[in-house]
Amino acid sequence: MTGPDPEPRGGREPEPRGDPGRGPDAPRALVLRALGLGDLLTAVPALRALRRGLPGRRITLAAPRALAPLALLTGAVDDVLPASGLDPLPPCGPLELAVNLHGRGPRSHRVLRALGPGRLLAFAHPSVLGSEGPPWEPDEHEVQRWCRLVAAYGFDADPRELDLPAPPVPSPAPGAVVVHPGAGSPARRWPAERYAAVAAGLRERGEHVVVTGGPDETEVAGAVTAAAGLDPSDDLSGRTGPLELAALVAGARLVVCGDTGTGHLATAYGTPSVLLFGPVAPGLWGPPPERREHRVLWAGRHGDPHGAAPDPGLLEICVARVADTAARALTGAGRGPAPEDPPGPQGGRHETSARRGDRRRGLPRLPPVRGPAGAGHLGHLPGQPADRDGAQRRAPDPAQGLQVPEA
């Protein structure tokens, strides 16, 4: 999740790959998004806007090494510079452009400026000289946020471009129901015993249920597997790389999880899902409401996403509610939000009414964002396509400079 830049961690040499037409000697743009799986997937529309707007340029994504296969699968980047958090990045040659899709700054701005790019595209921050982009909006959907940033610099971005192509590997469990009990922070983890109860009910319905998790989630996944009465071989935690997980989700009948990267994979592949939100609103991180195969449960309460215990609002979502929603998803009954879905005494409510509130606050659907390419923004880089009216984007005044000012 994005907000204040997280604590710094790692950074390494780039992993080469890419279109032969954009070889290592092509002008390079570096994009920073050194966060998690869900963060990568919500940035895909913005990355694709950059790809369209920078033909002939090599786009390098600074992101965790483990996510490199999925990053390359998007078709939006040519290679990946392994990075984690905000440690200094190693030199990767001359940079025509650096794009901060990581955070609002200032630390992420400075990590990129330290590489000496010809231009930095980022949200404005008062403590970083030369960061003259649009303002950061805290209550904005994550997909829309990064589309708005690149649009402000003249790139046409469509927040609906969330889909991924099929992974080049087979699913380890075709047609399974995927239960993913983990999450990036304790506040977003629905209790393991509740996931187990849902998984057991799905197994009794005749579904093949598998449990997933990363290498640091094997304990909770094992507990869910055992408590649900599943075969130990159905515990896939720690045994699926990013492409295998993507293939699993792409070929699944249903995904049941919290506000996690696995849920964003379900969005990317159009796989029906039951998504448990809290403490962060689905209007900020959830699937687009027009994608009605995704059923979002949220109690309507906000809290600390970095809390050390499950959020009280998340705990208001009961097992019966999730089990019923999963059964409806599997039968295709009432696809998407129902017109009326009042909260039960302990059941949590369906996302529908909560999202209506988000609409009133202006957070709703994600319409395409069209870049204005206005004065003071990107201007024209050599080889960048012309605007729709045929006029080239006006180059910045050399007096305003493309070099990076000192912090």
N, C-alpha and C positions, 0 to 999 in steps of 0.2 A: 504494500500500500504506500501511497505517496503523500507527503506532507513535509514536515521539517526533514532535512537530509539526515538519514540514519548515521550511526557511528561508522567510521571508516573501517575497512577490512583489507581486501587484497587487490591484485592487479598483476598481469603477466604479459608474455609475448603473444602476438596475434596468431590466430589459426588461419592459414591461407585457404582460399576457396573463391569461386566466383565466376562470373561470365567472362569468357576469354576476351570479349570485346572491351572489358573494363579491367585490363591487366594491372599488375603492380605499379606500372609507371603512369597510370591514369591519375588525373587530379583526384585527391581523396577528401571525403567528408567523414568525420568521426561523430558518431551519435552515442551519447552516454545514457544507458538504462541498466545500471548494474544492480538489479533488484531481483525479484522472484518470478515464478512462472506466470502468475496472474498479471503482474506488472508488464511482462513482455507482451502478453496477449492483448492487453488493453491498449498498448502502444502500436499495434500492427497497422491500424488505419493511418496514423501519422507517419509511420515508416514508409508505407506505400505511397503516400503523398510525396515524400521526399524522393523516393525512387523515380516516380513519374517526372518530377520537376528537375532532376539532376541527371539527365541522360549523359552517358559517357564518363560519369564520375564513379569512382569506386567508393562505395559506402561501407564503412567499417562500424560495427556495433560493439561498444564496450559493455559486456554483460558477463554473467557467470559462465564459466566454461561448460558446465553441465547443460546449459540451455542452448549451446551453439547449434546442435542439430535442428532444433525447432526454429531458431532464428533464421537459419539458412533455408528451412522449408517454406518460410513465408514468401520467399522470392524477392524480398525488399532489401536484403543486405548481401554484400559480396563476401565478407569475411567477418570474423568475430575476434575481438581483442579480449581475452579473458580478464575479467575484473569483478570485484565484489566490494560493494560499498564505495568508499571515497578515498582510499589510499591513492597516492600519486600513480598515474598511468605511465607506463614506459613509453619512450619515444617511438613513434610509428611512421616517421618520415614527415615531409612537408604536408601541412593540412590547409586546404583552401577554406574549409568550413568546419566548425564544430557546432553540434546541436545538443542542447541540454534537455533530454526527455527524462531526466532523473528526478529533479526536484525544483523547488522554488529558489534555491540558493540560500546563502551565498557560497557555501563550501563547494557545491557541485559546479558552480560557475568557475570558481578558482581552479579546480582540478582540470577543467578543460582549457582555461586560459594559460595554464602553465605549459601547455604544449605549443603555444604560439600560433594558433590558427589565424588565417587571414580574416575571419569573421566569426563571431560567436552569436548564435541564435538562442535566446533564452528569455525567460520572464524577467521583467524589470526588477531590480533589487537596489535599494538606496545605498547599500554599503559596497556595491560593486560598480566601479566606474565603467561606462561603456555598455552596461546591460540596459538597453533601451527598448526592450520588447514590451508586449502587453502586460497588464497587471495580473498577478496571481489571484484567482477567485477560489476561496476555500470550499464553498458549497457548490461544486461543479462535478458532474459525472467525469470519472477518470478518462474515459475515451474521448469525450468532448474536450476536455482540458487540453490534451496534447494536439488534437486536431485544430483547436483554436490558436494554439501557439504557432504551429507551422503555417496556418492560414494567414496569420498576421504578417508573415514574411513572404507572402505571395504564392504559397503552395496550395493547390486545390485538394482538400481533404474530405473524405466521405466517411463519417463514423460508422456506417453500416458495413464497411469492408473488414469484417471480423473473421470471415471463414478461412480455413486452412485447407490446402490440398491433402489428399490421402497420404499417410506416411508410407515410406518404402519398405515397411516391415509388416509381418502378419500380426494379428491380434493374439495375445496369449490365451484369450478366453472369449471367442466370438459368441455374441448373443447373450452374454452374461449381464446381470445387474451388478453395477459397480457401487460399492459402499466405501466411501473415503472418510474415515473418522478424524483425520488430522487437520491441523490449521496452523497458520504461521504464529499465532499467539494464543495463550490459554483463554483469553477473553472470547475468542471466536470458535472454541472447541465445545461442541455439544457433548454431553457425557458419553463415555464409551459404552456404559451399560444400556443407554437408550439406543445407540446405534445397533448394539447387539440384538435388542428386542425387535427392532425393525428388520434387521437381517434375518432373524429367525422366522418372523412372519412371512417374509418373502420366500424363504426356503420352503416353508410349509405349503405355500401356494404352487410349488413346483418350479420355482425360478432357480437358475444356477447363479448363486451369489458369490462374488469374489470381493476381497477386501484389499485396498491399496494403501500405500503410504511410502514415504521416503525412507532413506536409511536411518534417520533419527526417529522414525515413527513405528518401528517394528514392534515395540512393546505394546503400544495401544492397539495396533492392528491385530497382533496375536491374541490379545485379550478379547477383542470383538469376535474374532474367528472362533475361539474356544467357547465363549458364552453363547454364541448363536448356534452352536452345534454343527458348524461347517467342517468340512474335511480340511486338515492342515494344508493340503496342497492348494486350497482356495485362498490362502494368505499370500498375496503377491507383493507384500511390502518389502522394500529393499531389493526387489528382483526385477524391476522394470525401469529401464532408462527412459528418457523423455520421449523418444520415438515409439517405444513399446507402450508407454502409457497413452500416448496419443492414439495409437492403433487400437488399444483396448477400449478407450472411450468412443472412438469413431464407430466401432462395431458393437457397442453395447446396446441393450434394450432400454436401460435406464441408468442414470447416475444419481446417487443420493449423497450429498455432502454439504458442508458449510460454505462460507464465503472464502473460497480457496481457488488456487490455480486449476484444480481439477474441474471445478465448476465452469471456469472460463474455457477449458477445453471442450466441455459439453456444448457451450455456446458456439465455439468455432466449428464444431462438426454437426450441429443441429441435432444432437442426441437428446432425447427427452430427459429432463432432470427435475429433481426436487432439491431446492437450495434453501438452506437454513441461514437466515441473516440475523445479525446482531453481533456487536453493538453498532455496526456501521449500516446506514440505510441502504437498501437496494437501489435507491435513486442516485447513489454515488458510485456504486460498484457492481450493480446487478446487470443482468442481460437486458437488451432493449425490449421494451414491453410488447412490441409487435411480434417478437419471437415467442409465440404462444406455447411452444412445446416445453418451455421452462416454467415451472411452478415455484414461485418464491414465497416462503413463509417468513414473516417478520412480525414481531410483537408491537412494532411502532415506537420502540424506546431506543434512545441513543445512549451511548456510554463510551468508555475509554477503550479503544481498540487494542491498546497495549497492556491491558489489565492482566493481573496474575491469576485470575480465576474466571470461570465462565461468566459471561455477562448475564445479569439478572433477567434482562429481556429475552436473551437466547433461551434461558431456562424455562421461560413461560411457554415455549413450544413443546407440546407433549408428544409422547410416543404414538398415541392413537391418531393424532392429527397428521403426523408424518406418514404413518402406515396407510391411512386412508388416502392421502394425497398420492402416495406412490402407487397404490392399487388403481386409482383413477388414471394416473399417467400411463400405466401399462396397458390399460384397456382403451386408452384414447378418449375416455369420457371427459366431457367438459374441458377440452383443450384450452389451457391458459386461464387467465383470471376469470372467475365467475362474477356476474353482475352484483350479487349480494353474497357476502361471506363474513358474517359477524364473528367476533371473537368468542370462543368458548371460555368457561371459567378459568381453565388452566391451559387452554389449547394454543394460545397464540392466534393471530389472525392471518388470513391470507394476505399477500402483499397488495392486493387490489386497492383497498381503501387507503392504505399507507401511501401507495404511489399516487393516488389522487391528490393527497396532501403535497407530495413532491411536485406534482404538476402546478399546483397553485404557487409554489415557490420558484417555478421556472426551471425545474430540473428534469423534465420528463423525457420525451422522445428525443432522439438524436438526429436532427436534420443535417443534411450535408452542409459543410462549411466551405465557403469559397474564398480563396485568398484575395485580398484587395491589392496586394503588391504596391502599397502606397509609398509615397516619399518617406524617406527616413527608415525604411525597412530593408529588404534584401537588395532591391535594385536588380540590375541585370548581371548575371555571371556569364562568361563566355560559354556558348553552347546551350544556355537555358532556353526553353521554348518560348515563343512569343505569346502574349496575351491573346484572348479569344478574338479581339478586334484587329489582330494582326500587328499591333504596335509592340515593339520590344519594351520590356521593362526598363525604365530609365536607370542608367548606372549611377551609383552614388557619386557625389562630388568628391574628387580626390582630396580636397581640403578637409572633408569630414573624416577621411582616412578609413582604410580597411584594417590597419594594424591594430593590435590589441592594446588599449591604454594600460598603463601600470595601475595596479590596485593600490 
